[in-house]
Amino acid sequence: MPVTDSLRILVYSDDATVRQQVRDALGTRLHPDLPPLDYVEVATPPVVVERMHAGDIALAVLDGEAAPAGGMGLAKQLEDELDSCPPIIVLIARADDEWLARWSGAEVALRHPVDPIRLGRQVLALLTPRSRPS
């Protein structure tokens, strides 16, 4: 039976180029067994919080270098506020920031610039049901 619903991916950055890089890297469909991807692009922290509280987001990609609030701070806030927070990926500029991204509650930290292969693999791993037999 084909799946008709889409998976909403929230992409936060104050830089439209970063948001475009994420969309281009992931495309419209990651895997035939998953529904198509639908993007919610967000440029401001209050809208990130509002959209995440709405509960219709499957995964969030947050730019750790965004201003005025970086993705790591938002990840920490969302992890603290939401009873069931969707998986979060934080994009970081420096490898040394990976520990801070993990502390924030992000499942994955990936380096800028966006690597389409690594991002796609991580998103697929986070969105694929873990109950599948090996």
DATA-V599778 format. One record per residue. N is the residue number from 0. RES is the residue in three letters. SS is DSSP state (H for helix, E for strand, C for the rest). PSI is psi in whole degrees, -180 to 180 (* if undefined). D_CENTER is the distance of its C-alpha to the mean C-alpha in Angstrom with 1 decimal. Layout:
N_RES_SS_PSI_D_CENTER + N_RES_SS_PSI_D_CENTER
//
This chain:
0_MET_C_124_27.3 + 1_PRO_C_146_24.6 + 2_VAL_C_130_21.5 + 3_THR_C_-21_21.3 + 4_ASP_C_157_18.4 + 5_SER_C_160_15.1 + 6_LEU_E_121_11.6 + 7_ARG_E_124_9.8 + 8_ILE_E_118_6.3 + 9_LEU_E_129_6.0 + 10_VAL_E_114_6.1 + 11_TYR_E_126_8.0 + 12_SER_C_147_10.9 + 13_ASP_C_-9_14.6 + 14_ASP_C_113_15.2 + 15_ALA_H_-29_15.2 + 16_THR_H_-41_15.7 + 17_VAL_H_-43_12.3 + 18_ARG_H_-42_10.7 + 19_GLN_H_-40_13.3 + 20_GLN_H_-42_12.6 + 21_VAL_H_-47_9.1 + 22_ARG_H_-44_10.8 + 23_ASP_H_-39_13.8 + 24_ALA_H_-39_12.3 + 25_LEU_H_-27_10.9 + 26_GLY_C_-158_13.7 + 27_THR_C_-16_14.7 + 28_ARG_C_122_15.1 + 29_LEU_C_-34_13.9 + 30_HIS_C_145_16.8 + 31_PRO_C_-24_20.0 + 32_ASP_C_-7_19.5 + 33_LEU_C_151_16.3 + 34_PRO_C_165_16.3 + 35_PRO_C_159_15.3 + 36_LEU_E_141_12.0 + 37_ASP_E_126_12.2 + 38_TYR_E_140_10.2 + 39_VAL_E_104_10.4 + 40_GLU_E_132_10.7 + 41_VAL_E_137_11.5 + 42_ALA_C_-7_13.7 + 43_THR_C_145_15.0 + 44_PRO_H_-43_14.1 + 45_PRO_H_-35_16.4 + 46_VAL_H_-34_14.6 + 47_VAL_H_-51_11.2 + 48_VAL_H_-45_13.3 + 49_GLU_H_-48_15.3 + 50_ARG_H_-38_12.7 + 51_MET_H_-36_11.1 + 52_HIS_H_-24_14.8 + 53_ALA_H_-26_15.6 + 54_GLY_C_12_14.1 + 55_ASP_C_18_13.2 + 56_ILE_C_130_9.3 + 57_ALA_C_-30_8.5 + 58_LEU_E_149_4.8 + 59_ALA_E_138_2.6 + 60_VAL_E_115_2.2 + 61_LEU_E_131_5.7 + 62_ASP_E_113_8.9 + 63_GLY_C_-16_11.2 + 64_GLU_C_4_14.1 + 65_ALA_C_154_13.8 + 66_ALA_C_146_17.0 + 67_PRO_C_-11_18.4 + 68_ALA_C_127_15.7 + 69_GLY_C_163_13.3 + 70_GLY_H_-29_9.8 + 71_MET_H_-43_11.6 + 72_GLY_H_-41_14.0 + 73_LEU_H_-40_11.6 + 74_ALA_H_-45_9.9 + 75_LYS_H_-45_13.5 + 76_GLN_H_-45_14.6 + 77_LEU_H_-42_12.3 + 78_GLU_H_-37_13.1 + 79_ASP_H_-34_16.7 + 80_GLU_H_-35_16.9 + 81_LEU_C_133_15.4 + 82_ASP_C_-40_17.5 + 83_SER_C_87_14.9 + 84_CYS_C_130_11.4 + 85_PRO_C_163_8.7 + 86_PRO_E_146_6.9 + 87_ILE_E_134_4.7 + 88_ILE_E_131_4.4 + 89_VAL_E_132_6.9 + 90_LEU_E_125_8.9 + 91_ILE_E_155_12.5 + 92_ALA_C_-32_15.8 + 93_ARG_C_139_18.1 + 94_ALA_H_-32_18.2 + 95_ASP_H_-17_20.0 + 96_ASP_H_-2_17.0 + 97_GLU_H_-40_15.3 + 98_TRP_H_-37_17.4 + 99_LEU_H_-38_16.3 + 100_ALA_H_-41_12.6 + 101_ARG_H_-42_13.8 + 102_TRP_H_-34_16.0 + 103_SER_C_-13_13.5 + 104_GLY_C_-2_12.2 + 105_ALA_C_139_9.0 + 106_GLU_C_-31_9.4 + 107_VAL_E_143_9.0 + 108_ALA_E_127_10.0 + 109_LEU_E_148_10.6 + 110_ARG_E_146_13.2 + 111_HIS_C_150_13.8 + 112_PRO_C_163_14.8 + 113_VAL_C_126_12.1 + 114_ASP_C_111_13.8 + 115_PRO_H_-38_13.3 + 116_ILE_H_-50_14.8 + 117_ARG_H_-43_12.9 + 118_LEU_H_-47_9.4 + 119_GLY_H_-45_10.9 + 120_ARG_H_-43_12.5 + 121_GLN_H_-43_9.7 + 122_VAL_H_-44_7.7 + 123_LEU_H_-45_11.2 + 124_ALA_H_-38_12.2 + 125_LEU_H_-27_9.7 + 126_LEU_H_-13_10.6 + 127_THR_C_130_14.2 + 128_PRO_C_133_16.6 + 129_ARG_C_-11_18.0 + 130_SER_C_2_21.4 + 131_ARG_C_138_22.2 + 132_PRO_C_149_25.4 + 133_SER_C_*_25.5
//
